[in-house]
Amino acid sequence: MLAVASGNGNMMPFPQGQSADPRIEDSQSLSEDYADAVSYKHGQLNPDKHQQTPEDKAAAYSLTNATLRRNNVDRVAVPRYTWSVYCCPHFDPNLPFEIRYMFPAFAAYGLNEAVANFVVELQVERLEALIK
């Protein structure tokens, strides 16, 4: 769990029949976030059919690999903008300054177009303000 600093770095399933840890609820998507998306269902950015091992196939169903698809449509809706955030709590503090400022967490967003696309790198807090 990325939300728990003492975690071991491996993906873990949510406990069944229990509420998720509040730190997780505050830091990543949950199935409940999509409860009112009546016209949509979960699609996969990286389909499980492209994976070889059972573990990799199971990981394809995480919400970090989710995209919304319109019901009754067998294709993925392509968003106009995409964004990504990472957290790397164990990094070398002696990295050169030109990359050290991007740790322990950093973000990026971009226009998802074949022509005239762009990517903007920014602090996580700035991205949060943009997408809220």
Secondary structure, 3 states (H helix, E strand, C coil): CCCCCCCCCCCCCCCCCCCCCHHHHHHCCCHHHHCCCCCEEEEECCCHHHCCCHHHHHHCCCHHHEEEEECCCCCCCCCCEEEEEEECCCCCCCCCHHHHCCCCEEEEEEECCCCCCEEEEECHHHHHHHHC
